[in-house]
Every structure is written in C-alpha cells, then in structure tokens.
Amino acid sequence: MSGIEEIIGRVRRELDGELRERVRRELALRPRDWLVDQLLGQALGDAASPVPTPRSPAARAGEPGLDVAALAELVERFRSFTRERLEAEGHLIGPPAKGGELIGPDRRSPTGAELLHEAKDLLHALLFGAAEDGVYLNRVARELLTVTVPREKAHSIAFALRAATEAGANGTWRDPAGPAAPAHNQRAPNTLFEVAYGEVTEELVGHGIAACLKVINNLEINEPVLYARTESVAEIDTGPE
C-alpha cells in the first residue's frame, strides 16, 4: 500500500467512526415508533408504509362530537393553512420545493405533526364517521370522491382506502394505465383513489374533504396541485316516511 492509500484509509476509518457516533446521537433523539417505521421502510419498502390509526373527533380530550356547526368552523380553519403560513408559523421546517419528494417527519415541527394527524383524523371521520364515532352529520346524498396521487406518494392517503375496505365501504383504487395494467406496475405515474361518502344538505362534507386534503398536501404529499373531485352518485334511501 502506498503512502497516499494508507493516509486515505486511515482518514476514512476515522471519519466512519465519527459518522457512526453522530448518527447514533441523532437517532437517540427520535421517537421509538418513528425508528421502527424507518427500519420497516428500509427492509420492506412501500409495503411497510405505516397506516395511521384514525381517531374520531370525539376522542380528542375536551372536544364535543362533529356536527355541522363544528365542521363549518374546521373547514374555515383548515382552509387558512396555506404553505406560506405553515412555514411562517414554524409548522414546516425547510421543506423541499413543491413537486419534489414527500415531506418527512423531520421537516415538521410537533405542531405541524399534530396538525397533519388532525387533518387525517377529520378526513377519515368525514368519509366514514357515524354517530358511534362521535360524528353527528345527517347525510342525505351519496357522493364519490376521486383523488389522483403520484404512485410513490400514494401511501400518504392510502389509510383512507384501507379503512374503507376494512369497514366494507365502497373504497376502491384503479390504475390510471387501464384495467389491463398490472396492479403493481411501479412505472405507472399515478394512483387514483375512489371512495363513496355521505354528504349533508349544506355540502360541508365535500368542503371539509377538500380542506383536509389541502393540509395533507401542504404538510406531507407536497404536490403543486393535488387533483381531487367529487360527483353525485345517488340520494341516500332513508326509508319510508
């Protein structure tokens, strides 16, 4: 081994030791659940993406159930969270440019993480919540929500689809490449989610869904525009008068 190679090898070993120690210190500061999720992601890839456990609005300490009046207030509140406001108030910390990679937990402050969880909780409640969940909405019409998400970011809202499947609701996904495309074709650019939900007379559920998706996009999905639309399916049969 030449003198130069020996010097390079020694410096590399020294730096490796320093790097290991610095990474260890950083990881020691992270929550255990986050570390487990990261390890699963490294080992299993997208198949290991964590599925958030939705909390009903009534499960939040000291808060009443979700009715039309409460929903109207939440819609206005969530609509106010622009990307600029989230950064200015410290909910987002140096996030990547829109259209880039997902915003990871290290780019969200504790308040940003809580707001993201709250938006996902509310989205789940609006899609599937009933009175036993603390959701008191008189749903009078059937609507279909369609959301288009880049495939590599789809797990950010896949919890809604999985929850629909587990609950027996009309939640499906389809590959935009067409029915002949393989379900796990990683080259397909987008995934389309379709979920049926009940709407109220004031049409606030649709507005709430849009507001939730806006917050989720700004705090995690990170697309310039998150494409979502709703359309009427049919009136809900409430039985004989």
C-alpha positions, 0 to 999 in steps of 0.5 A: 500500500502506498503512502497516499492509500494508507493516509486515505484509509486511515482518514476514512476509518476515522471519519466512519467512526465519527459518522457512526457516533453522530448518527447514533446521537441523532437517532437517540433523539427520535421517537421509538415508533418513528425508528421502527417505521424507518427500519420497516421502510428500509427492509420492506419498502412501500409495503411497510408504509405505516397506516395511521390509526384514525381517531374520531373527533370525539376522542380528542380530550375536551372536544364535543362530537362533529356536527355541522356547526363544528365542521363549518368552523374546521373547514374555515380553519383548515382552509387558512393553512396555506404553505406560506403560513405553515412555514411562517408559523414554524409548522414546516421546517425547510421543506423541499420545493413543491413537486419534489419528494414527500415531506418527512417527519423531520421537516415538521415541527410537533405542531405541524405533526399534530396538525397533519394527524388532525387533518387525517383524523377529520378526513377519515371521520368525514368519509366514514364517521357515524354517530358511534364515532362521535360524528353527528352529520345527517347525510342525505346524498351519496357522493364519490370522491376521486383523488389522483396521487403520484404512485410513490406518494400514494401511501400518504392517503392510502389509510383512507382506502384501507379503512374503507375496505376494512369497514366494507365501504365502497373504497376502491383504487384503479390504475390510471394505465387501464384495467389491463395494467398490472396492479403493481406496475411501479412505472405507472405515474399515478394512483387514483383513489375512489371512495363513496361518502355521505354528504349533508344538505349544506355540502360541508362534507365535500368542503371539509374533504377538500380542506383536509386534503389541502393540509395533507398536501401542504404538510406531507404529499407536497404536490403543486396541485393535488387533483381531487373531485367529487360527483353525485352518485345517488340520494341516500334511501332513508326509508319510508316516511 
